[in-house]
Structure formats: C-alpha cells, structure tokens
Amino acid sequence: MFSDFDVNIFEKRWALLYDGCGLENHEWVKAAYAKKEMWSTAYMKGIFFAGLRTTSRCEAFHAQMRRYLASCHNLCEFVEQFKRCWELMCYNELRAHFRTLDTQPVLLTLYKLLEKSAVNIYTREVFELVQRLLFISAEYKAWSMSQVGESGSRSSTRASTAGTSKGRKNAPGNRTDIGWKHGKDIEGNARKVKCNYCLKVVSGGIYRFKHHLARTREDAEPCPVVSDEVKELMLKVVTEAKEASKKRKKSNDDAMEEEEEIRKIEKREG
C-alpha cells in the first residue's frame, strides 16, 4: 500500500497476489482494487495531501489507544483508560487550535503566496509539513521540451549540462538556499561562505555553513555569535534535510528490491 513504485509495477504485483492467493471471486478484494486510485501510492504520485492518508485518523487513534489499554484490563479499567485517552486527545486538539490562532508563522520559502494560503487553511503542525515540502520543491528545476531538445538523449544531456550553471540553486545569481541569507560567497566561489555574524569563512559550501550556524559541530566549527532564532532555524533545516535524505535512500532501496523480486518471478514463470 505504501510502497513507492510506479503503476506498472503495482499492477504486476497485484496480479501476482490476485492469482497466487486465489482471490478471483473475493468481493472485498475486487472492491478494493476498484478504488485503487484512493489508496495506492503508485496512483497518487504528484498529488498533494499534506502528508495525510485515508487511514491517518484511524492509525493515529489506534496509536493513542495502545498507550493506555492492555489485554489485562477489565471492562471498568477499559472505560477509565479510554476516558483518560479521550481527554488527552481533546486537550491536544485544543492546544493545536490555540497555537494556530495565537501564532503567526514565519514565511521562509520563495513561494510566499502558497505559504500564506497554507497558513489560512491548515493548523500550524500541518503548515510546517507544507513548508517542508515547499523547501524540497525549490530544489527542482522544470525544463521544457524546447530547452531539452528533440534529437535524442545526447542532445538532452548537452542541454541539461548547459543549463546546470543556471539551474543549480547555489549558482551565482540563483542562490535560493536559505543559508545564503546569512552569509556570502568569496569571490563567486560557493564552496567558501563568509558568515554575516562572526565573519568566519567556512569551507565546504552552504551545507557546512548551515551546520556552522546551527552549531551542530558536524563538519564545521560553530558560530559563536549567531542569535538563538537563526540557530534554531538552521538546526531545523539541517535536521529535516538529513531525514529527507534517509527517506529517499530507503525508498530507492525498497523500489530496487521490489523490481528485482518481480524480475526473478517473471524469469521463473517465463
């Protein structure tokens, strides 16, 4: 259900499950397949859901209940524990609502209009998810067919290579990374960044410079005079970037394993 592969692989795996388990006449399986666009990740790629799924509410409720209930509880204990859990959930909902009304988030990405719209629609927790996705989206560049070329992969490679200096977010004139608001390059060299606060020159590019501001002591010496606000912001940015990198790596590894498994099955059947 949550595997990150394309539609063709999903259909092949579903057919293997369908035939291998003898589910041809199972009504529930037929009904689930008819609604595959509503739950299969393969069919929902490119559609924004702010990290929410059709099962999110049920899964969140079950996760909360597991913290309070155990198989050894009798009926009276069940009612008491259920009441405690429900009161905590109501409190958390009120707290999230209050935070949404009482705070005004800082708009950090280049997509200010989208951020403003998200502020008025979502709670602060969901807005932070939206903002994180906008940060990731800023790393991608769209190319039209006229830019890429129509003479095959060789011309496409040339077009992509030619546009690299303009497409990179750290190229001169196109510095979209949030770290550049707090430092500047040395003579156009993005590998050397001078801190606006302590005036130290950090070698290794904007990645290490953000660790310098976040004071993580990872790959860079911490800035001694950076404000707490900037420090917390940079710490959030580098932490989210690290988590996103781990998720992409795991997703790619899982997809490769699944494709290899399908090839083996097809080879045996062939």
Salt bridges, closest charged atoms under 4 A:
ASP4 OD1 - LYS45 NZ 3.33
GLU37 OE2 - LYS36 NZ 3.67
GLU87 OE2 - LYS83 NZ 2.46
GLU125 OE2 - ARG99 NH1 3.43
GLU128 OE2 - ARG99 NH2 2.62
GLU139 OE2 - LYS169 NZ 3.40
ASP177 OD2 - LYS169 NZ 3.40
ASP177 OD2 - LYS210 NZ 3.05
ASP185 OD2 - ARG175 NH1 2.49
GLU218 OE1 - LYS242 NZ 3.09
GLU221 OE1 - LYS200 NZ 3.58
GLU240 OE2 - ARG132 NE 3.38
ASP253 OD2 - LYS249 NZ 3.26
ASP254 OD2 - LYS250 NZ 3.05
GLU260 OE1 - ARG263 NH2 2.76
GLU261 OE1 - ARG13 NH1 3.82
GLU266 OE2 - LYS12 NZ 3.43
